Structures are given as structure tokens and as C-alpha cells.
Amino acid sequence: MRAIVSVIGKDRMGIIAKVSGLLYSIDINVLDLSQSVLQDYFHMIMLVDISKCGRKFSDIASSLATLGEEIGMSIKIQHEDIFNAMHKI
């Protein structure tokens, strides 16, 4: 099962390390990512594999949101199929 993680906020050092470190610690594999900085604003989108993670999806989302609060970012996760359905043209 795959999901999309999005991270948005003011740019600062260590964002990718913190997010990927949390994902690693709960057995979520990063399959692909794209990140950019527009002036002082950081944006990253990650495609992740959550099939080996033993946590409920809501617990994963809560852990990411908590990390986001700690580092001053907005971090969200969506199932890949929901993300795709929302972004169809």
C-alpha cells in the first residue's frame, strides 16, 4: 500500500532528515520524493510504501502531524488512491 506525504512551511535545515527519520523509525519506506524551495517556503511531496508499517493509518497521520508541530511545518499523509482521485483533471 502506498501513500503521499506532503510537507509545507518555512524553510529550515533538517526538514528532510526529520521527516524521513520518523518514517524510517516506523517501517515506512520512501519510494520517491520531490522538494523545492520558493523564496523562504519549503515544499516536499513523498511517495511512500506503508505496507510494512504495523500502525493504523490514523496513528501514522497523528505522528506526522505531531512532528510537523515540533518543527513548524504542516505534514499530511493521504492514501495514494484518494490523492489520485482528488487530483484528477
Secondary structure, DSSP 8 states (H G I E B T S, - for coil): -EEEEEEEEE--TTHHHHHHHHHHHTT-EEEEEEEEEETTEEEEEEEEE-TT--S-HHHHHHHHHHHHHHHTEEEEEEEHHHHHHHT--
